[in-house]
Amino acid sequence: MKFNNEGDIELRDQKFKLVMLIEVDVVADLNETPIEIVNKVRKDFMIKKRYEGFYLDDLSLEFEVHNSENNEDLLKV
């Protein structure tokens, strides 16, 4: 494995785009707000940047919170 001047792994291979859709049903106490739930999930949802043989060049997370009873949008981040 070779590293460039910035310390990133230098690979001579293809780039891949991995798209994951994770849907989570949350049952929360009445005093929890959607933004509090998203912040707690985002904080605990950790993905490593470097793995053996590859590294993640970019990572973005998008959140939408809907009321499950009427599918009303409560929050989009």
C-alpha positions in Angstrom: 0.0 0.0 0.0 1.4 3.4 -1.0 0.6 6.8 0.5 0.7 10.2 -1.1 2.1 13.4 0.4 -1.1 14.1 2.3 -1.1 10.7 3.9 -4.0 9.3 1.8 -3.7 5.8 0.4 -2.6 5.9 -3.2 -4.5 3.3 -5.2 -4.2 2.4 -8.8 -7.7 1.1 -9.1 -11.3 2.1 -10.0 -13.5 4.5 -8.0 -16.8 3.1 -6.9 -19.9 4.8 -5.7 -21.8 3.0 -3.0 -25.3 4.2 -2.3 -27.0 2.8 0.8 -30.6 3.4 1.9 -31.2 2.7 5.6 -34.8 3.2 6.8 -35.2 3.2 10.6 -38.5 3.2 12.5 -38.1 5.1 15.7 -40.4 4.8 18.7 -39.7 7.8 20.9 -40.9 9.4 24.1 -43.4 12.3 23.5 -40.9 14.9 24.7 -38.2 13.9 22.1 -38.3 16.2 19.1 -37.4 15.1 15.5 -34.2 17.2 15.5 -33.1 15.6 18.8 -33.6 12.1 17.4 -31.7 12.9 14.2 -28.8 14.4 16.2 -28.6 11.4 18.5 -28.7 9.0 15.5 -26.1 11.0 13.5 -23.8 11.2 16.5 -23.8 7.4 17.1 -23.8 6.5 13.4 -20.0 6.4 12.9 -18.3 5.2 9.7 -14.5 4.9 9.5 -12.8 6.9 6.8 -10.0 4.5 6.2 -10.1 0.7 5.6 -7.4 -1.7 4.5 -7.1 -1.5 0.8 -9.4 1.5 0.3 -10.5 4.8 1.9 -13.8 6.8 1.6 -13.2 9.9 -0.5 -16.6 11.5 0.3 -19.4 10.7 2.7 -22.8 12.5 3.0 -25.8 11.7 5.1 -29.3 13.0 4.5 -32.1 12.7 7.0 -35.8 12.9 6.6 -38.3 12.5 9.5 -41.9 11.7 8.8 -44.8 11.3 11.1 -45.7 7.6 10.5 -49.4 8.1 11.0 -50.0 10.5 8.2 -46.6 10.5 6.4 -46.2 14.2 7.0 -42.7 15.7 6.6 -41.5 16.8 10.0 -37.8 17.5 9.2 -35.4 17.3 6.2 -31.7 17.7 6.9 
